[in-house]
Amino acid sequence: MSGSMILSEAEKTEMLQDATNVSRGIAFEAARRRSQEGSLDDYIDFLSQNMGVVASDPLKRITLNFRL
């Protein structure tokens, strides 16, 4: 078990269509560039503002596979 998700055929087809669509590629590139514009201070501010939104209770998971 590799831990990777198994994609359905519909998801694979959608990903291939996204990969060959030029306008989607431009949108993904713009989103990537925008996400990298912020500083470390911006990131810490984002985390601080959203701490109340995320549950902080850890999930109990029993695993037998101790690899990272």
OpenMM code with the backbone's topology and positions (N, CA, C; nanometers):
from openmm import Vec3, app, unit

residues = "MET SER GLY SER MET ILE LEU SER GLU ALA GLU LYS THR GLU MET LEU GLN ASP ALA THR ASN VAL SER ARG GLY ILE ALA PHE GLU ALA ALA ARG ARG ARG SER GLN GLU GLY SER LEU ASP ASP TYR ILE ASP PHE LEU SER GLN ASN MET GLY VAL VAL ALA SER ASP PRO LEU LYS ARG ILE THR LEU ASN PHE ARG LEU".split()
positions = [
    Vec3(0.0840, -0.1176, 0.0000),
    Vec3(0.0000, 0.0000, 0.0000),
    Vec3(0.0885, 0.1239, 0.0000),
    Vec3(0.0737, 0.2082, -0.1012),
    Vec3(0.1607, 0.3241, -0.1155),
    Vec3(0.1069, 0.4479, -0.0453),
    Vec3(-0.0187, 0.4497, -0.0081),
    Vec3(-0.0783, 0.5668, 0.0526),
    Vec3(-0.1345, 0.6640, -0.0492),
    Vec3(-0.1137, 0.6374, -0.1774),
    Vec3(-0.1670, 0.7230, -0.2823),
    Vec3(-0.3141, 0.6934, -0.3056),
    Vec3(-0.3876, 0.7968, -0.3433),
    Vec3(-0.5292, 0.7792, -0.3739),
    Vec3(-0.5439, 0.7079, -0.5073),
    Vec3(-0.6474, 0.6301, -0.5198),
    Vec3(-0.6779, 0.5644, -0.6468),
    Vec3(-0.7862, 0.6470, -0.7147),
    Vec3(-0.7565, 0.6959, -0.8343),
    Vec3(-0.8498, 0.7810, -0.9067),
    Vec3(-0.9449, 0.6974, -0.9904),
    Vec3(-1.0684, 0.7438, -1.0008),
    Vec3(-1.1651, 0.6777, -1.0879),
    Vec3(-1.1321, 0.7144, -1.2325),
    Vec3(-1.1910, 0.6428, -1.3255),
    Vec3(-1.1672, 0.6714, -1.4672),
    Vec3(-1.2166, 0.8110, -1.5032),
    Vec3(-1.3279, 0.8545, -1.4424),
    Vec3(-1.3803, 0.9888, -1.4690),
    Vec3(-1.2819, 1.0950, -1.4206),
    Vec3(-1.2215, 1.0741, -1.3044),
    Vec3(-1.1236, 1.1690, -1.2517),
    Vec3(-0.9990, 1.1729, -1.3395),
    Vec3(-0.9547, 1.0571, -1.3863),
    Vec3(-0.8384, 1.0530, -1.4753),
    Vec3(-0.8660, 1.1282, -1.6050),
    Vec3(-0.9849, 1.1070, -1.6599),
    Vec3(-1.0225, 1.1758, -1.7839),
    Vec3(-1.0278, 1.3260, -1.7627),
    Vec3(-1.0858, 1.3682, -1.6501),
    Vec3(-1.0942, 1.5110, -1.6197),
    Vec3(-0.9554, 1.5727, -1.6052),
    Vec3(-0.8640, 1.5014, -1.5406),
    Vec3(-0.7277, 1.5526, -1.5236),
    Vec3(-0.6567, 1.5647, -1.6581),
    Vec3(-0.6761, 1.4673, -1.7457),
    Vec3(-0.6151, 1.4736, -1.8781),
    Vec3(-0.6716, 1.5891, -1.9600),
    Vec3(-0.8024, 1.6125, -1.9481),
    Vec3(-0.8630, 1.7252, -2.0191),
    Vec3(-0.8087, 1.8576, -1.9656),
    Vec3(-0.7930, 1.8679, -1.8339),
    Vec3(-0.7344, 1.9885, -1.7749),
    Vec3(-0.5916, 2.0100, -1.8245),
    Vec3(-0.5166, 1.9023, -1.8356),
    Vec3(-0.3767, 1.9122, -1.8758),
    Vec3(-0.3617, 1.9608, -2.0200),
    Vec3(-0.4565, 1.9275, -2.1049),
    Vec3(-0.4462, 1.9673, -2.2456),
    Vec3(-0.5203, 2.0968, -2.2763),
    Vec3(-0.5946, 2.1516, -2.1796),
    Vec3(-0.6702, 2.2751, -2.1994),
    Vec3(-0.5803, 2.3944, -2.1673),
    Vec3(-0.5507, 2.4749, -2.2680),
    Vec3(-0.4582, 2.5870, -2.2519),
    Vec3(-0.5123, 2.6898, -2.1528),
    Vec3(-0.6409, 2.7227, -2.1607),
    Vec3(-0.6955, 2.8243, -2.0709),
    Vec3(-0.6935, 2.7775, -1.9255),
    Vec3(-0.7159, 2.6478, -1.9025),
    Vec3(-0.7068, 2.5941, -1.7656),
    Vec3(-0.5621, 2.5993, -1.7173),
    Vec3(-0.4691, 2.5729, -1.8061),
    Vec3(-0.3278, 2.5811, -1.7705),
    Vec3(-0.2886, 2.7218, -1.7284),
    Vec3(-0.3404, 2.8197, -1.8000),
    Vec3(-0.3124, 2.9593, -1.7648),
    Vec3(-0.3712, 2.9921, -1.6279),
    Vec3(-0.4919, 2.9443, -1.6010),
    Vec3(-0.5561, 2.9688, -1.4719),
    Vec3(-0.4779, 2.9038, -1.3580),
    Vec3(-0.4327, 2.7807, -1.3778),
    Vec3(-0.3539, 2.7122, -1.2756),
    Vec3(-0.2203, 2.7844, -1.2521),
    Vec3(-0.1575, 2.8301, -1.3587),
    Vec3(-0.0308, 2.9018, -1.3460),
    Vec3(-0.0502, 3.0330, -1.2700),
    Vec3(-0.1582, 3.1046, -1.3003),
    Vec3(-0.1863, 3.2305, -1.2305),
    Vec3(-0.2127, 3.2047, -1.0820),
    Vec3(-0.2856, 3.0985, -1.0508),
    Vec3(-0.3129, 3.0648, -0.9105),
    Vec3(-0.1838, 3.0272, -0.8383),
    Vec3(-0.0968, 2.9533, -0.9061),
    Vec3(0.0309, 2.9154, -0.8446),
    Vec3(0.1162, 3.0382, -0.8163),
    Vec3(0.1255, 3.1288, -0.9143),
    Vec3(0.2041, 3.2505, -0.8945),
    Vec3(0.1476, 3.3362, -0.7814),
    Vec3(0.0152, 3.3484, -0.7776),
    Vec3(-0.0484, 3.4299, -0.6733),
    Vec3(-0.0255, 3.3696, -0.5350),
    Vec3(-0.0280, 3.2382, -0.5256),
    Vec3(-0.0093, 3.1731, -0.3956),
    Vec3(0.1334, 3.1901, -0.3442),
    Vec3(0.2285, 3.2162, -0.4320),
    Vec3(0.3675, 3.2299, -0.3917),
    Vec3(0.4093, 3.3752, -0.3682),
    Vec3(0.3170, 3.4694, -0.3868),
    Vec3(0.3504, 3.6104, -0.3712),
    Vec3(0.3638, 3.6527, -0.2254),
    Vec3(0.2934, 3.5879, -0.1358),
    Vec3(0.2906, 3.6291, 0.0035),
    Vec3(0.4212, 3.6026, 0.0767),
    Vec3(0.4391, 3.6730, 0.1876),
    Vec3(0.5569, 3.6543, 0.2710),
    Vec3(0.5244, 3.5582, 0.3845),
    Vec3(0.6231, 3.5278, 0.4637),
    Vec3(0.6017, 3.4421, 0.5794),
    Vec3(0.5053, 3.5084, 0.6780),
    Vec3(0.5152, 3.6384, 0.6924),
    Vec3(0.4232, 3.7116, 0.7805),
    Vec3(0.2784, 3.6993, 0.7318),
    Vec3(0.2581, 3.7063, 0.5999),
    Vec3(0.1239, 3.6891, 0.5444),
    Vec3(0.0699, 3.5509, 0.5767),
    Vec3(0.1544, 3.4499, 0.5650),
    Vec3(0.1141, 3.3119, 0.5922),
    Vec3(0.0771, 3.2950, 0.7399),
    Vec3(0.1568, 3.3517, 0.8292),
    Vec3(0.1288, 3.3418, 0.9724),
    Vec3(-0.0011, 3.4155, 1.0046),
    Vec3(-0.0240, 3.5308, 0.9423),
    Vec3(-0.1500, 3.6033, 0.9621),
    Vec3(-0.2679, 3.5196, 0.9153),
    Vec3(-0.2539, 3.4547, 0.8003),
    Vec3(-0.3602, 3.3686, 0.7483),
    Vec3(-0.3916, 3.2561, 0.8465),
    Vec3(-0.2877, 3.1905, 0.8968),
    Vec3(-0.3092, 3.0820, 0.9925),
    Vec3(-0.3751, 3.1332, 1.1200),
    Vec3(-0.3313, 3.2479, 1.1695),
    Vec3(-0.3862, 3.3048, 1.2922),
    Vec3(-0.5334, 3.3396, 1.2761),
    Vec3(-0.5704, 3.3930, 1.1612),
    Vec3(-0.7091, 3.4329, 1.1369),
    Vec3(-0.8022, 3.3132, 1.1230),
    Vec3(-0.7489, 3.1985, 1.0824),
    Vec3(-0.8339, 3.0831, 1.0542),
    Vec3(-0.8235, 2.9715, 1.1577),
    Vec3(-0.7561, 2.9963, 1.2675),
    Vec3(-0.7412, 2.8916, 1.3692),
    Vec3(-0.8752, 2.8471, 1.4265),
    Vec3(-0.9706, 2.9383, 1.4397),
    Vec3(-1.1008, 2.9033, 1.4956),
    Vec3(-1.1874, 2.8214, 1.4023),
    Vec3(-1.1547, 2.8217, 1.2750),
    Vec3(-1.2356, 2.7506, 1.1754),
    Vec3(-1.2048, 2.6012, 1.1736),
    Vec3(-1.0824, 2.5663, 1.2047),
    Vec3(-1.0367, 2.4280, 1.1940),
    Vec3(-1.0453, 2.3589, 1.3298),
    Vec3(-1.0989, 2.2385, 1.3290),
    Vec3(-1.1049, 2.1610, 1.4531),
    Vec3(-0.9640, 2.1195, 1.4938),
    Vec3(-0.9348, 2.1342, 1.6214),
    Vec3(-0.7996, 2.1016, 1.6669),
    Vec3(-0.7920, 1.9661, 1.7365),
    Vec3(-0.9004, 1.8913, 1.7358),
    Vec3(-0.8997, 1.7589, 1.7965),
    Vec3(-0.8363, 1.6591, 1.7005),
    Vec3(-0.7296, 1.5939, 1.7420),
    Vec3(-0.6650, 1.4973, 1.6522),
    Vec3(-0.7524, 1.3742, 1.6316),
    Vec3(-0.7389, 1.3143, 1.5155),
    Vec3(-0.8104, 1.1916, 1.4858),
    Vec3(-0.7323, 1.0726, 1.5388),
    Vec3(-0.8035, 0.9747, 1.5891),
    Vec3(-0.7370, 0.8539, 1.6357),
    Vec3(-0.7268, 0.7576, 1.5183),
    Vec3(-0.6056, 0.7259, 1.4818),
    Vec3(-0.5824, 0.6337, 1.3712),
    Vec3(-0.4917, 0.5219, 1.4194),
    Vec3(-0.5351, 0.4010, 1.4014),
    Vec3(-0.4544, 0.2862, 1.4373),
    Vec3(-0.3915, 0.2334, 1.3083),
    Vec3(-0.2599, 0.2367, 1.3046),
    Vec3(-0.1904, 0.1909, 1.1845),
    Vec3(-0.0911, 0.0811, 1.2205),
    Vec3(-0.0697, -0.0022, 1.1256),
    Vec3(0.0303, -0.1082, 1.1422),
    Vec3(0.1498, -0.0822, 1.0508),
    Vec3(0.1390, 0.0223, 0.9693),
    Vec3(0.2440, 0.0572, 0.8758),
    Vec3(0.3143, 0.1813, 0.9321),
    Vec3(0.4349, 0.1675, 0.9840),
    Vec3(0.5019, 0.2760, 1.0526),
    Vec3(0.6013, 0.3522, 0.9638),
    Vec3(0.5900, 0.3366, 0.8337),
    Vec3(0.6765, 0.4106, 0.7425),
    Vec3(0.6279, 0.5535, 0.7313),
    Vec3(0.7192, 0.6457, 0.7029),
    Vec3(0.6809, 0.7856, 0.6829),
    Vec3(0.6281, 0.8074, 0.5461),
] * unit.nanometer
topology = app.Topology()
chain = topology.addChain("A")
for resn in residues:
    res = topology.addResidue(resn, chain)
    for name in ("N", "CA", "C"):
        topology.addAtom(name, app.Element.getBySymbol(name[0]), res)
